[in-house]
Amino acid sequence: MNLKTLFLTNNDCFKSGKRHTVKGIMVHSTGATNPWLKRYVGPDDGLLGPNPYNNHWNTPKPGGRSVCVHAFIGKLQDGSIATYQTLPWDMVGWHSGSGSLGSAKNANNNGYIGFEICEDDLTDASYFNKVYTEAVELCAYLCKKFNLDPLADGVLICHSEGNKRGIASNHADVMHWFPRHGKNMDMFRAAVKAEMAKNDAPAQAGHPIIGKPTAYYVQTGAYSNKANADTQYYKVKAAGYDAIIKQSGGLFRVQVGAFSVKQNAENLAAKLKTAGFETYITTTGGTQVAPGPEPKQPAAKPVKVGSEVKIKPAPRNTPLARPFLDGLRTKPTLFHRYQVTGFFWVQMAGSVAGYI
């Protein structure tokens, strides 16, 4: 699997920030003859290629619709196949529409991850086989990450199957495409299950009695207070890592990744440490729980022209002149205020003097 991340942060779905506990996966295909990821994912990161029309989904309402999925599978600029994660997996997506059971019971509102496979003209067997394999590997990864059984009823379904269950709108995908190449969803689910077993094969020996393969989790904190776990969860997410919270043994554990090979866990732990997080590799998992609401940033204090303000000394790694700032106080005088990355920069006489 060639998994990359480019969150659609301008999409209204992402901005809503609503979270869910993952319970299933819904497979979609785009319904348009355009296999290029740049049509849906943007802006260009150097791999996607430019989209001269800027009609990707990183807008509030793509094409005037309230839609967003967790990932797209398709072609990069060089013609290779990749998966782009576009929403956090534990964020509610807008992908299923509503079926006969109504919006409250649709897939969006009941824990389904949704991803789109970019369609071509539906006749290219080579392209189909590549994106089919990529989709199998993505679903195997997600099923392992969220402890899902792809063969269990209703866990791994396509959009058309969701419609039959009353939890999705009336779309044909992917059953208008898969059968053209000798595949169906039962075969897809079986392939995902086989991929999961294959990935477990090289794992180190498990428990000597029960014989199960060991899973290694990279943990950034364990808390008896759920609120503290929530705070750490959002810090890890803000750093660009896909965290989850698991509950076990009276603790709420903030974890990033689950690996059958310990070295892979150690590699991720090293990256997290570089990002400033304390890490611990554990074999203790637990039951996934949804995080609480993301804390709101405090509103900026209003500063009026002519106000008296206190200027803090600048950090050593800034170009500001420390001797000038130490003890500096502005008396009622004209200045300009800019908010940059959480600080209030004070500009006097045309140059930045410090921050409040």
N, C-alpha and C positions, 0 to 999 in steps of 0.2 A: 504494500500500500504506500502510495506517495502522498502523505497527509501534510497539508499546509494550513495556515491559519490567516484569515483576513476577515475580521468581524465587520459586519455591516452596521457600523455605529451610527450612521445617519438615518437608518431605517426606523420608522416609528415603533416597530416590534421590539427592536433592541432597546430603544429609549424607554419603552414601557417597563422593562426590567422585571417582569413577572417570572417567578421561578416555579419549577415543578420537580417532583420526584419521578425519575425516568422509569416507565413501566413497559414501554414497547417502542417499536420502530416502524415507520411507514415509508415505503419506497415509492417515489414519484419519478416521472420523466416529464421533460419540459413541454412537449407538444409542439415544438417548433423546430424547423430544420436548421439548426445552428449548433454544432458540437463544441464551439469555442467557449471556454470558461469566461473570457473577458466580456462576453455578452451579459453575464449575470453578476460577476464578481468584479469589484473595482474599488479604488483606482488601480492602475497598473503598478505592480510591485517589481517590475523588471522581468517577470516570468510569464505573466498573463498576456502581455502585449497591449498596445493602446487600443482604446475603444473610442473612435472619433465621434461617436454619437452620444457618449456618456449616458447611455440608456441602461446601465447596470442597475442592480438592486440596492446599491448603497445610497439610496434617496429615501425621503420620508414615505412616499407611496409610489412604488415602481409602477409606471404606466397608469397611475391614478388608482391603484388597488392597494389594499392593506394586506400585503403578503410578505412572508419571509420564511426561509427554511434554515435548517441547521448546517447544511452542507450542499455543495454541488460537486458532481463528478463530470469531467470532460477534458478537452484538449487545452494544453498550454500553447504558447506562441510557437514553440519548437515542434509541436505535433505530438509530444508525449502526453500520457494520461496522468491526471492528478486529482486528488480530492481536496477541496478547500472548505475548511470549517468556517462558517459565516455567523454562527451564533454559539454562545456557550451551550454545551449539551444540556445543562440543567435549567435553561431558560425556555419559557413557553414560546413555541413558534406559531406562526400563522400560515399553515400549509394545508390543512385538511378541508377547510370549509365545514359546513354543517350538513348532516344527513337527516334521516327520518326521526332520530331520537332528539334532535334539537341541539342548540349550541352548547348547552351546559354539559352534554355528554359526548361532544365531538372529540376527535383525537387530540386536537390542540389543547383542550382543557383537561385531558386525562392522561398526561404523562408520555405522549408519543414524540420521539425524535422524528423529524421528517427531513429527507434529503432528496434532491433532484439529480437524475442522470440526464445530461444534455443529449438530446436526440439529434441524429443526422437524418438522412432520408429513409432510415429504417432498413436499408438493404445491404449495408456494408458489414459483412460477417466479421472481418478483422476488427473493425472498430467496436462492434457489439461485444465480441469476446473479451476485448481489453477492458471495457467499462463494466461488463458483467463481473469479471474477476475482481476489479477494483471495488465494486459494490459488495461482493461476497466478503472481501477482506475487511472492508469498513464495518460491516454488520458483525463480523466475528469479533473485531476489536471492541465494538460497543457492547455486545452481549457479554463479553468477559468483564468489561469495565463496570457494568451495572448489574451483573449477576442475572442475566436474562437467559432463558432457554428458548432458542429460536424455533424449536419444534412444539412448544406449548401453545395451546389455543389462543389466538389473537395477539401473540407477542410480536411476531414479525409478519407484517402484511403489506400489501401494496394499496394504492389509492382505491382501485376498483373493488378490492376486497373490503376496504373500510366502508365504502358506500353500501355494500350488501349487508354490513353489520349495523348500518344506521349511524355511523360515526364520522362519515365524510361525504362530501358532495358527489354528484354523479359524474365521475370522470372514468375513463377507460384505462388509464395508465396503471400498471405497465403491461397489461395483458393484450394490448393492441400491438406490442412490439416483441416481447419475449417469445411467443409461439412461432413467430416468423423465423426464429433461429433455433427452434427445437427445445425451448426452455419454458418452464412455468414456475409459479411461486413455490410449489411443493419441492421441485428440484432445487430452487434457489435456497430454500430453508435447509434442505439436506446438505447442500454445499457449504453453507455457513457453519452448520454443526460439525462437518468434517474438518473445516478450516480451524475451528476452535480446538479440536482434538489434535490436529497436526501441530499447532502452536504449543500445545502442552507437552508434546513428546520429548523435546530436549531439556525440559525442566529438570532441575536437580531432584534427587530422591526426596520424597516427602516423609511424612510421619512414619516411623518404623512399624507402627501397629496398624493404622488405618490405611496407609499406603497411598494417600492422596498427594498430588504434586504440591509443592510449597509455592505460595504466592508471596512476593515481596512488595511491600507498600512503602512509599516514601512519605514520611509523616513530618509535618511542620509544626505540630503542636497537639496536645491532648489536654482537655479541660473538663472539669466537673461542672462548670457553668456554661450553658449553651450559648449565652450572649458573647462570652469570650471566644468561643469557637467561631461564631459568626464573624466577629471582628477580624480574626486571623484569616478566615476564609476569603473575605473581601480584599484583604491586603495581598494575598497570594494571587487572586484573580486580577487585581489591578496591575500586578507585575507581569501579567501575560500567561499565567499557568492555569490549567484547567483543574481546579481543585474540587473535592467533594468532602462532605462531612459524614462520618460513620460513627454509630453509637455502639459501644460494647464495654462491658465491665464497669459500668457507671461513668464512662468517659465519652466525651465527644471529640473524635479524632479528625483533624484536618489533614487529608492525604492527597497526594498528587501522583497518579500513576499506580499501576499494578503490573508486576512483571514475574514471569516464570523463571527468568535468569537473573540472578542477583547482581551481576555486573551491570546490567542495564539499569537497575534501580540505583546503583552507586553512581552511574554516569549522570542520571537526572539529579541525584542529591548534590553532586558537585556543582551543577548549574544553579541550583537553588541557593546553595551557600554563597556562590559568587554574587547572587542577587540580594544577599543580605539576610537570608533565612537560616535559622537553625534547623537541621534535619536529623531524622532518625529513621533507619530502615527497620521495619517490623514485619512480622508475619501475622500480626493480629489485624483482622479486617473488622467486620461488624455489619450492622444494618444501616443502609444509607438513609439519612434524614435530610429534609429540605432546610436550607439556610433561612434565617429570619430576614426581614426587610433590610435592604442596604441602608446604612446610616447616611443621613443627609449632611452635606457639608454646611458648616455654619455660614450664615449670610454675612457678606462683607459689611464692615462698619462704614457708614457714610462719612466722608471727610469733605468739608466745605472749604472753598477758597478762603484763606485768611484764618483757618483754624490753627491752633497751636498743637503740634504733634511731637512725639518723641521718636527719635531715630535710633534704631538698634545698630550696633557695629556690624559691618558686613562680614560674612565668613571669609576666611583666609583665601579660599580658592576663587574669589571674585576679583575683578580688576579694580574694584573701588578702592579709593585711598583711605586706609584705616585711620591714620592720624587725623584726617579731616572729619571723620564720622564720630570719633570718640568724643563724647560730651556735647556733640552738636545738638542744638535745639533751634527750631525755627520759630521766630516770633511772627505775629500777624503779618504775613507777606504773601505775595502771589506765588503759587506753585501749581504743578499739574500732577495728577495721580493716575497711575496705570496699574491694573491688576494683572500680574504675570505669575503663573504657576503657584498661586496661593499667597503671594506677597504683594504688598502695595509699594510700588517704586515711586519715590518722590523725585521729581525733576525740577531743578532750580537753575535759572539762568541758562537753560538749554542743555544741561548735562545731568545725568543721573547722579543723585547725591546719596541715596540710601534707601532703605525699605522700612516700612512700618510694620 
